[in-house]
Amino acid sequence: MQKGKYYRMRKELVWGAGILAAMLLFFTAFGKMKDTADMPQQERFTSMEYKELPPAQSELSDPEGCYLCGTAKESLMGYFRKFDDLGIICVNQWYVLDMGILPHEEDGADTSGTRTAMTGTGEGGDFFSSTQTPSRGISTVEVSYGKDSILDVEKVNNVLCQNCLDKLLDVMETYGPEGEEPKPRDLCLVDFQTLELYSLQEQYASYYIRDYYVRLDQTEDGMKIEAVYAPDCQQ
């Protein structure tokens, strides 16, 4: 009698141990499956790379007609060069926006208070909304990208001399998915006094340009550019 009871207890212990082992094995396997599911999938990762535009040949026959350094009336750069200020160039349409950070007294414009303006470069182009307070040396420009706001080199290689075309392409470097063609925005910053160009691509956040500080912030569909006149007080 005792022997039969002993065997029944032993059988129950063996069954219990088996069930416990099976449960442990199940939960261990389930945990590993969950960990695997939580891990980022390798195929979803997109590698980004630095991209430069290839060199291009200027087709401008007379360098004096260059839209940046020359005297072409269509570009208005000859007019803007007399101002100590910064501007934004929409390259595809060659539209130059004066940021109006400082007063332009020689222009005869009202330099007191705050000015606001909204301008565009045409269908498919960029749209600009600017707020200028030249009496305080402050300017803010919000750019909304148009559907045709990717740089088209063929639109500028016949209006820029070789030197200015090289300068432009140098500031059009960008980042993008590996293996894809570079698609820089058709915008750059220009110093009216030195004619130096500065990138407005998304990987840049700020600049010190002579006595100006410029901050760049990406928005949902464009970029916000804030510039202040900030001379070195120790000079």
Order of alpha helices (4+ residues) and beta strands (2+ residues): alpha-beta-alpha-beta-beta-beta-beta-beta-alpha-beta-beta-beta-beta-beta-beta
